[in-house]
């Protein structure tokens, strides 16, 4: 995964700094109950060992998951092994095709619906003891055909990152941190000087979509059952972005020689950028001298808004030991384990009961987690990725593009996907 994205972003890049786990004192509890010997809840049950397939960001994440699974295995008596995939999507597809998938696996919101439609996933969400603890917006991301299918394992949101040295040099103070679109434009103009542009982002919907939400729009409704691309709200949002591009206080990363917002920000050519909590690990490892703060994205005409990106723990419909897999997922999504994962590789917990502890440990990143109450997900319908990719290619020339034409075209494309 490259850093400009998120596809599996929440679980693959650090938000609070990557801290490797030692073999002891990992912070993972072994309190999970043992697997059922019967087929409770209609689940398969056997003495088979569990296999866990993950898409890892590196050694710290792999070690953390292995430690958590080993703790559960030692307590439950069910053997389990963890494999870090070299190509998660390919290996999942191959396993499903061969009817020998991993029992438990990482699954991104962008591929979730495809596997659910094909019948590859066990819809176990309603059997989770902690199902009411997950953020409702994350549950929506992993609900298919009305069924809460898999437990969100973590997530990320977009917020505003500000270079504090450039901020002070422009004569700006904490009172100037923008809370509206007009204020964002005002400070960005003051920060634009020489090689520095006030705001630099990628041209993707995965960033610009936050402004659609702030205007009251998005590409689909919350249930992903209707395309809403060609709306007045989305047109208002893209018109605002276009005005910034024309005025010069907003540029796309491709126009400043950067691959993603974090790179432009780290190189000092962007005084502000819009990225998720994954930016922290990149700043720490690649640009440690840059001082910055994270602020909530400014509210738009409809109020606060941002996008969220998430993953879940999938359980295979063909798993011979679904009962044990469910117990393992309950352990991995517990507050203790999610906070340990946060310490190990920087993700944000998907359950509300862990929010207070997480924000106490990482107060500088609180804005990311606070947005859980109003963040919106990206389209998850089968085929939606192709539509978004096509839209992104058009948004690359947004500065001079016909916004109405873009929205009209992608409305037709996404409608065909959603209804199909």
MARPA-237843 format. One record per residue (C-alpha): residue number from 1; residue in one letter; x, y, z. Coordinates in Angstrom, 3 decimals. Layout:
BEGIN
<r NUM,A,<X,Y,Z>>
...
This chain:
BEGIN
<r 1,X,<0.000,0.000,0.000>>
<r 2,X,<1.349,3.370,-0.822>>
<r 3,X,<0.939,6.159,1.639>>
<r 4,X,<-1.224,8.380,-0.534>>
<r 5,X,<-4.191,6.142,-0.081>>
<r 6,X,<-6.182,4.498,2.227>>
<r 7,X,<-7.170,1.152,1.178>>
<r 8,X,<-6.757,-0.745,4.411>>
<r 9,X,<-5.239,2.505,5.639>>
<r 10,X,<-6.542,2.320,9.149>>
<r 11,X,<-4.706,-0.873,9.880>>
<r 12,X,<-1.642,-0.336,7.778>>
<r 13,X,<-0.031,2.934,8.803>>
<r 14,X,<0.780,4.219,12.258>>
<r 15,X,<-1.135,7.095,13.783>>
<r 16,X,<0.508,7.299,17.141>>
<r 17,X,<4.007,6.189,16.189>>
<r 18,X,<5.124,2.656,15.598>>
<r 19,X,<6.239,1.007,18.822>>
<r 20,X,<7.400,-2.585,18.497>>
<r 21,X,<6.086,-5.077,21.027>>
<r 22,X,<8.440,-7.121,23.123>>
<r 23,X,<7.739,-10.764,23.725>>
<r 24,X,<6.566,-10.088,27.268>>
<r 25,X,<4.299,-7.387,28.600>>
<r 26,X,<2.565,-6.932,25.272>>
<r 27,X,<-0.609,-5.594,26.828>>
<r 28,X,<-2.733,-8.388,25.369>>
<r 29,X,<-5.018,-10.130,27.829>>
<r 30,X,<-5.790,-13.804,27.683>>
<r 31,X,<-9.260,-13.533,29.128>>
<r 32,X,<-11.266,-14.849,26.201>>
<r 33,X,<-13.442,-17.896,26.789>>
<r 34,X,<-12.735,-21.201,25.118>>
<r 35,X,<-14.301,-22.229,21.829>>
<r 36,X,<-17.597,-24.020,21.848>>
<r 37,X,<-17.592,-27.778,21.491>>
<r 38,X,<-20.989,-27.658,19.818>>
<r 39,X,<-22.449,-25.701,16.944>>
<r 40,X,<-23.965,-22.907,19.014>>
<r 41,X,<-25.814,-20.314,16.976>>
<r 42,X,<-25.636,-22.533,13.905>>
<r 43,X,<-21.857,-22.205,13.712>>
<r 44,X,<-19.568,-25.000,12.628>>
<r 45,X,<-17.348,-26.412,15.348>>
<r 46,X,<-14.416,-28.800,15.235>>
<r 47,X,<-10.981,-29.469,16.663>>
<r 48,X,<-9.391,-27.848,13.626>>
<r 49,X,<-6.709,-25.231,14.223>>
<r 50,X,<-7.548,-21.710,13.086>>
<r 51,X,<-5.624,-19.873,10.383>>
<r 52,X,<-5.505,-16.069,10.466>>
<r 53,X,<-4.512,-14.113,7.351>>
<r 54,X,<-3.578,-10.434,7.687>>
<r 55,X,<-2.346,-7.633,5.471>>
<r 56,X,<0.421,-6.197,7.613>>
<r 57,X,<2.143,-2.818,7.555>>
<r 58,X,<5.333,-4.330,8.944>>
<r 59,X,<7.008,-6.301,11.685>>
<r 60,X,<5.332,-4.389,14.519>>
<r 61,X,<1.831,-5.175,13.294>>
<r 62,X,<2.618,-8.798,12.528>>
<r 63,X,<4.182,-9.313,15.965>>
<r 64,X,<1.227,-7.644,17.695>>
<r 65,X,<-1.382,-9.812,15.994>>
<r 66,X,<0.657,-12.971,16.541>>
<r 67,X,<1.001,-12.124,20.240>>
<r 68,X,<-2.731,-11.492,20.642>>
<r 69,X,<-3.686,-14.694,18.826>>
<r 70,X,<-1.136,-16.719,20.801>>
<r 71,X,<-2.573,-15.377,24.073>>
<r 72,X,<-6.075,-16.420,23.042>>
<r 73,X,<-4.883,-19.793,21.795>>
<r 74,X,<-3.119,-20.542,25.060>>
<r 75,X,<-6.244,-19.762,27.076>>
<r 76,X,<-8.861,-21.340,24.790>>
<r 77,X,<-6.924,-24.470,23.970>>
<r 78,X,<-7.558,-23.970,20.243>>
<r 79,X,<-4.459,-23.880,18.101>>
<r 80,X,<-4.140,-20.882,15.792>>
<r 81,X,<-1.510,-19.499,13.434>>
<r 82,X,<-1.065,-16.080,11.811>>
<r 83,X,<0.227,-15.434,8.308>>
<r 84,X,<1.100,-11.997,6.916>>
<r 85,X,<-0.059,-12.001,3.300>>
<r 86,X,<2.175,-10.799,0.497>>
<r 87,X,<-0.948,-9.959,-1.526>>
<r 88,X,<-4.025,-10.132,0.699>>
<r 89,X,<-6.675,-9.750,-2.004>>
<r 90,X,<-5.078,-12.378,-4.231>>
<r 91,X,<-4.562,-14.862,-1.421>>
<r 92,X,<-8.102,-14.413,-0.137>>
<r 93,X,<-9.528,-14.961,-3.620>>
<r 94,X,<-7.415,-18.054,-4.148>>
<r 95,X,<-8.487,-19.493,-0.805>>
<r 96,X,<-12.164,-18.910,-1.509>>
<r 97,X,<-11.877,-20.404,-4.990>>
<r 98,X,<-10.205,-23.525,-3.604>>
<r 99,X,<-12.783,-23.817,-0.778>>
<r 100,X,<-9.856,-23.656,1.654>>
<r 101,X,<-9.835,-20.050,2.876>>
<r 102,X,<-8.247,-18.764,6.046>>
<r 103,X,<-10.686,-18.997,8.937>>
<r 104,X,<-10.199,-15.371,10.014>>
<r 105,X,<-8.793,-12.553,7.904>>
<r 106,X,<-8.460,-8.807,7.350>>
<r 107,X,<-11.080,-7.429,4.988>>
<r 108,X,<-11.273,-3.877,3.643>>
<r 109,X,<-14.536,-1.982,3.258>>
<r 110,X,<-13.793,-1.598,-0.446>>
<r 111,X,<-13.752,-5.371,-1.112>>
<r 112,X,<-16.186,-6.483,1.583>>
<r 113,X,<-19.343,-6.357,-0.540>>
<r 114,X,<-17.811,-8.406,-3.338>>
<r 115,X,<-16.963,-11.300,-1.035>>
<r 116,X,<-20.301,-11.014,0.782>>
<r 117,X,<-22.208,-11.177,-2.504>>
<r 118,X,<-20.288,-14.299,-3.512>>
<r 119,X,<-21.287,-16.012,-0.262>>
<r 120,X,<-17.726,-16.243,1.032>>
<r 121,X,<-18.379,-14.572,4.374>>
<r 122,X,<-20.052,-15.722,7.547>>
<r 123,X,<-22.497,-13.036,8.702>>
<r 124,X,<-21.673,-13.279,12.392>>
<r 125,X,<-22.003,-9.680,13.582>>
<r 126,X,<-25.211,-10.118,15.533>>
<r 127,X,<-23.679,-12.996,17.511>>
<r 128,X,<-20.872,-10.835,18.932>>
<r 129,X,<-21.166,-10.187,22.643>>
<r 130,X,<-19.716,-6.702,22.088>>
<r 131,X,<-21.781,-5.847,18.984>>
<r 132,X,<-23.360,-2.771,20.609>>
<r 133,X,<-19.924,-1.302,21.401>>
<r 134,X,<-18.870,-0.707,17.787>>
<r 135,X,<-19.360,2.748,16.267>>
<r 136,X,<-22.660,2.641,14.319>>
<r 137,X,<-21.103,4.168,11.212>>
<r 138,X,<-18.541,1.349,11.107>>
<r 139,X,<-21.262,-1.258,11.501>>
<r 140,X,<-22.986,0.250,8.452>>
<r 141,X,<-19.779,-0.208,6.453>>
<r 142,X,<-19.893,-3.933,7.122>>
<r 143,X,<-23.612,-4.575,6.797>>
<r 144,X,<-24.646,-6.450,3.675>>
<r 145,X,<-28.206,-7.318,2.691>>
<r 146,X,<-29.336,-6.084,6.083>>
<r 147,X,<-26.931,-8.319,8.030>>
<r 148,X,<-24.081,-7.075,10.247>>
<r 149,X,<-21.486,-9.326,8.667>>
<r 150,X,<-18.073,-8.743,10.236>>
<r 151,X,<-16.580,-6.852,13.188>>
<r 152,X,<-14.765,-3.574,12.405>>
<r 153,X,<-11.204,-4.035,13.616>>
<r 154,X,<-10.071,-0.387,13.515>>
<r 155,X,<-10.566,2.767,11.446>>
<r 156,X,<-9.237,6.175,10.471>>
<r 157,X,<-10.686,9.566,9.549>>
<r 158,X,<-9.452,12.597,7.628>>
<r 159,X,<-8.494,15.775,9.475>>
<r 160,X,<-6.445,18.937,8.891>>
<r 161,X,<-2.686,18.912,9.539>>
<r 162,X,<-0.990,22.286,10.106>>
<r 163,X,<2.739,23.075,9.936>>
<r 164,X,<3.094,25.110,13.131>>
<r 165,X,<6.350,26.850,12.154>>
<r 166,X,<4.870,28.122,8.884>>
<r 167,X,<1.695,29.019,10.750>>
<r 168,X,<3.555,31.229,13.221>>
<r 169,X,<5.711,32.738,10.472>>
<r 170,X,<2.507,33.905,8.756>>
<r 171,X,<1.436,35.678,11.951>>
<r 172,X,<-1.323,33.200,12.702>>
<r 173,X,<-2.316,32.021,16.194>>
<r 174,X,<-4.463,29.304,17.737>>
<r 175,X,<-7.460,31.596,17.336>>
<r 176,X,<-6.967,31.449,13.571>>
<r 177,X,<-7.376,27.685,13.249>>
<r 178,X,<-10.175,27.514,10.652>>
<r 179,X,<-13.602,26.255,11.602>>
<r 180,X,<-15.414,27.230,8.367>>
<r 181,X,<-14.695,27.072,4.651>>
<r 182,X,<-14.265,30.835,4.462>>
<r 183,X,<-11.739,30.772,7.283>>
<r 184,X,<-9.841,27.925,5.613>>
<r 185,X,<-9.506,29.988,2.463>>
<r 186,X,<-8.388,33.036,4.462>>
<r 187,X,<-5.574,31.294,6.327>>
<r 188,X,<-4.499,29.290,3.278>>
<r 189,X,<-4.020,32.522,1.327>>
<r 190,X,<-1.858,33.934,4.130>>
<r 191,X,<0.237,30.768,4.163>>
<r 192,X,<0.785,30.731,0.390>>
<r 193,X,<4.160,32.301,-0.297>>
<r 194,X,<7.012,31.396,-2.628>>
<r 195,X,<7.315,27.633,-2.891>>
<r 196,X,<4.799,27.090,-0.092>>
<r 197,X,<1.112,26.537,-0.877>>
<r 198,X,<-1.441,27.017,1.877>>
<r 199,X,<-3.250,23.710,1.299>>
<r 200,X,<-2.080,20.706,-0.702>>
<r 201,X,<-4.094,17.495,-1.056>>
<r 202,X,<-4.446,14.659,-3.522>>
<r 203,X,<-7.085,15.062,-6.210>>
<r 204,X,<-8.928,11.916,-5.120>>
<r 205,X,<-12.487,11.576,-3.911>>
<r 206,X,<-10.865,9.880,-0.903>>
<r 207,X,<-9.802,13.381,0.197>>
<r 208,X,<-12.136,15.802,-1.591>>
<r 209,X,<-15.120,13.721,-0.548>>
<r 210,X,<-14.781,15.157,2.951>>
<r 211,X,<-15.991,18.481,1.541>>
<r 212,X,<-18.941,16.756,-0.083>>
<r 213,X,<-19.947,15.453,3.338>>
<r 214,X,<-19.493,18.917,4.854>>
<r 215,X,<-21.871,20.281,2.233>>
<r 216,X,<-24.413,17.572,3.038>>
<r 217,X,<-23.561,15.174,0.236>>
<r 218,X,<-21.539,12.072,-0.636>>
<r 219,X,<-21.436,9.595,-3.500>>
<r 220,X,<-24.143,7.362,-2.027>>
<r 221,X,<-26.657,7.444,0.786>>
<r 222,X,<-25.588,6.022,4.149>>
<r 223,X,<-26.925,2.564,3.312>>
<r 224,X,<-25.121,2.383,-0.043>>
<r 225,X,<-28.439,1.665,-1.732>>
<r 226,X,<-28.680,4.800,-3.885>>
<r 227,X,<-26.172,6.829,-5.881>>
<r 228,X,<-26.213,10.506,-4.909>>
<r 229,X,<-23.283,11.810,-6.963>>
<r 230,X,<-25.149,14.435,-8.979>>
<r 231,X,<-26.377,16.527,-6.068>>
<r 232,X,<-26.343,20.239,-5.336>>
<r 233,X,<-24.246,19.535,-2.227>>
<r 234,X,<-21.508,17.737,-4.160>>
<r 235,X,<-21.485,20.467,-6.785>>
<r 236,X,<-21.124,23.100,-4.052>>
<r 237,X,<-18.204,21.192,-2.531>>
<r 238,X,<-16.297,20.755,-5.788>>
<r 239,X,<-16.963,24.374,-6.736>>
<r 240,X,<-15.320,25.429,-3.476>>
<r 241,X,<-12.294,23.244,-4.206>>
<r 242,X,<-12.124,24.549,-7.756>>
<r 243,X,<-12.131,28.150,-6.534>>
<r 244,X,<-9.180,27.369,-4.269>>
<r 245,X,<-7.271,25.812,-7.155>>
<r 246,X,<-7.951,28.800,-9.383>>
<r 247,X,<-6.936,31.260,-6.653>>
<r 248,X,<-3.705,29.356,-6.028>>
<r 249,X,<-4.048,28.711,-2.295>>
<r 250,X,<-4.946,25.069,-2.960>>
<r 251,X,<-2.890,22.700,-5.103>>
<r 252,X,<-2.958,19.002,-5.822>>
<r 253,X,<0.028,16.875,-4.859>>
<r 254,X,<0.821,16.091,-8.490>>
<r 255,X,<1.332,19.807,-9.089>>
<r 256,X,<3.959,20.171,-6.355>>
<r 257,X,<5.960,17.053,-7.178>>
<r 258,X,<4.624,14.923,-4.336>>
<r 259,X,<3.026,11.486,-4.325>>
<r 260,X,<0.632,12.163,-1.466>>
<r 261,X,<-0.325,14.894,0.999>>
<r 262,X,<2.071,13.694,3.687>>
<r 263,X,<5.053,13.992,1.358>>
<r 264,X,<4.148,17.542,0.323>>
<r 265,X,<3.621,18.403,3.983>>
<r 266,X,<6.883,16.793,5.056>>
<r 267,X,<8.897,18.538,2.352>>
<r 268,X,<7.559,21.892,3.521>>
<r 269,X,<5.849,22.819,0.258>>
<r 270,X,<2.425,22.470,1.907>>
<r 271,X,<1.576,24.521,4.974>>
<r 272,X,<-1.530,22.380,5.476>>
<r 273,X,<-2.752,19.060,4.174>>
<r 274,X,<-5.678,16.697,4.719>>
<r 275,X,<-4.786,13.128,5.649>>
<r 276,X,<-5.772,10.407,8.085>>
<r 277,X,<-4.110,9.329,11.293>>
<r 278,X,<-1.659,7.237,9.263>>
<r 279,X,<0.286,10.454,8.589>>
<r 280,X,<1.828,10.359,12.058>>
<r 281,X,<3.985,7.313,11.417>>
<r 282,X,<5.200,8.777,8.124>>
<r 283,X,<6.071,12.099,9.724>>
<r 284,X,<7.924,10.383,12.536>>
<r 285,X,<9.958,8.147,10.247>>
<r 286,X,<10.455,10.343,7.164>>
<r 287,X,<10.088,13.957,8.308>>
<r 288,X,<10.840,14.057,12.060>>
<r 289,X,<11.865,17.731,12.036>>
<r 290,X,<8.446,19.000,10.920>>
<r 291,X,<6.388,20.368,13.789>>
<r 292,X,<2.660,20.108,13.272>>
<r 293,X,<-0.728,19.911,14.918>>
<r 294,X,<-3.921,18.112,13.976>>
<r 295,X,<-7.154,20.116,13.876>>
<r 296,X,<-10.706,19.131,12.961>>
<r 297,X,<-11.612,19.798,9.362>>
<r 298,X,<-13.564,23.050,9.007>>
<r 299,X,<-17.324,22.714,8.926>>
<r 300,X,<-19.147,23.287,5.670>>
<r 301,X,<-22.636,24.559,4.865>>
<r 302,X,<-24.160,21.407,6.390>>
<r 303,X,<-21.836,21.284,9.388>>
<r 304,X,<-18.948,19.013,10.360>>
<r 305,X,<-18.006,16.242,7.986>>
<r 306,X,<-15.222,13.884,6.996>>
<r 307,X,<-14.601,10.483,5.463>>
<r 308,X,<-13.703,7.320,7.332>>
<r 309,X,<-11.790,4.241,6.217>>
<r 310,X,<-12.016,0.900,7.940>>
<r 311,X,<-11.385,-2.850,7.894>>
<r 312,X,<-13.065,-5.803,9.519>>
<r 313,X,<-12.245,-9.267,10.779>>
<r 314,X,<-13.807,-11.577,8.219>>
<r 315,X,<-14.753,-15.165,9.053>>
<r 316,X,<-15.003,-17.623,6.189>>
<r 317,X,<-18.351,-19.229,5.441>>
<r 318,X,<-16.382,-22.411,4.701>>
<r 319,X,<-14.487,-22.411,7.996>>
<r 320,X,<-14.884,-25.749,9.812>>
<r 321,X,<-14.497,-24.016,13.168>>
<r 322,X,<-16.613,-20.872,13.030>>
<r 323,X,<-17.463,-21.058,16.735>>
<r 324,X,<-13.812,-20.735,17.742>>
<r 325,X,<-13.249,-18.061,15.097>>
<r 326,X,<-16.050,-15.971,16.625>>
<r 327,X,<-14.471,-16.275,20.074>>
<r 328,X,<-11.131,-15.190,18.646>>
<r 329,X,<-12.655,-12.127,16.969>>
<r 330,X,<-14.348,-11.139,20.227>>
<r 331,X,<-10.939,-11.257,21.881>>
<r 332,X,<-9.208,-9.292,19.102>>
<r 333,X,<-11.865,-6.557,19.219>>
<r 334,X,<-11.813,-6.238,23.002>>
<r 335,X,<-10.724,-2.963,24.573>>
<r 336,X,<-7.480,-4.459,25.906>>
<r 337,X,<-6.408,-5.861,22.565>>
<r 338,X,<-7.422,-2.810,20.541>>
<r 339,X,<-5.484,-0.488,22.846>>
<r 340,X,<-2.493,-2.805,22.605>>
<r 341,X,<-2.761,-2.694,18.807>>
<r 342,X,<-2.882,1.117,19.005>>
<r 343,X,<0.354,1.138,20.985>>
<r 344,X,<2.005,-1.381,18.689>>
<r 345,X,<1.164,0.074,15.291>>
<r 346,X,<-0.964,3.161,15.767>>
<r 347,X,<-4.528,2.278,14.800>>
<r 348,X,<-7.702,3.729,16.338>>
<r 349,X,<-10.078,1.406,18.201>>
<r 350,X,<-13.406,0.554,16.585>>
<r 351,X,<-15.286,0.342,19.894>>
<r 352,X,<-16.585,3.265,21.914>>
<r 353,X,<-15.524,1.830,25.272>>
<r 354,X,<-11.848,2.220,24.308>>
<r 355,X,<-12.136,5.822,23.093>>
<r 356,X,<-11.464,7.518,26.418>>
<r 357,X,<-8.273,5.578,27.105>>
<r 358,X,<-7.052,6.070,23.541>>
<r 359,X,<-7.531,9.843,23.626>>
<r 360,X,<-5.879,10.041,27.034>>
<r 361,X,<-2.826,8.251,25.653>>
<r 362,X,<-2.754,10.188,22.360>>
<r 363,X,<-4.353,13.597,23.022>>
<r 364,X,<-2.558,15.177,20.061>>
<r 365,X,<-4.590,12.959,17.724>>
<r 366,X,<-7.954,13.260,19.452>>
<r 367,X,<-9.522,15.053,16.474>>
<r 368,X,<-9.259,11.870,14.416>>
<r 369,X,<-11.265,9.821,16.893>>
<r 370,X,<-13.740,12.590,17.762>>
<r 371,X,<-14.847,12.505,14.123>>
<r 372,X,<-16.297,9.018,14.563>>
<r 373,X,<-19.595,10.637,15.491>>
<r 374,X,<-20.036,12.349,12.133>>
<r 375,X,<-17.727,10.629,9.624>>
<r 376,X,<-19.207,9.002,6.531>>
<r 377,X,<-18.001,5.893,4.749>>
<r 378,X,<-16.955,5.545,1.124>>
<r 379,X,<-19.088,3.548,-1.360>>
<r 380,X,<-18.910,-0.195,-0.723>>
<r 381,X,<-21.147,-1.574,-3.478>>
<r 382,X,<-19.637,-4.176,-5.775>>
<r 383,X,<-17.953,-2.296,-8.624>>
<r 384,X,<-17.914,1.071,-6.843>>
<r 385,X,<-14.108,1.100,-6.837>>
<r 386,X,<-14.037,1.284,-10.617>>
<r 387,X,<-16.415,4.238,-10.606>>
<r 388,X,<-14.377,6.092,-7.994>>
<r 389,X,<-11.180,5.422,-9.956>>
<r 390,X,<-12.760,6.905,-13.075>>
<r 391,X,<-13.986,9.894,-11.103>>
<r 392,X,<-10.513,10.471,-9.657>>
<r 393,X,<-9.039,10.635,-13.146>>
<r 394,X,<-11.471,13.431,-13.978>>
<r 395,X,<-10.881,15.261,-10.689>>
<r 396,X,<-7.193,15.501,-11.560>>
<r 397,X,<-8.135,18.360,-13.925>>
<r 398,X,<-10.751,19.883,-11.614>>
<r 399,X,<-9.189,23.341,-11.875>>
<r 400,X,<-10.580,23.743,-15.388>>
<r 401,X,<-13.148,20.937,-15.508>>
<r 402,X,<-16.899,21.106,-15.986>>
<r 403,X,<-18.118,20.004,-12.561>>
<r 404,X,<-21.682,19.358,-13.692>>
<r 405,X,<-20.414,17.025,-16.425>>
<r 406,X,<-18.263,15.024,-13.984>>
<r 407,X,<-21.101,14.568,-11.531>>
<r 408,X,<-23.626,13.664,-14.198>>
<r 409,X,<-21.367,11.013,-15.746>>
<r 410,X,<-20.426,9.411,-12.454>>
<r 411,X,<-24.037,9.464,-11.275>>
<r 412,X,<-24.945,7.231,-14.214>>
<r 413,X,<-21.944,4.978,-13.620>>
<r 414,X,<-22.510,4.552,-9.883>>
<r 415,X,<-26.272,4.147,-10.257>>
<r 416,X,<-25.671,1.213,-12.572>>
<r 417,X,<-23.355,-0.351,-9.987>>
<r 418,X,<-25.604,0.206,-6.986>>
<r 419,X,<-28.818,-0.975,-8.648>>
<r 420,X,<-27.016,-3.821,-10.342>>
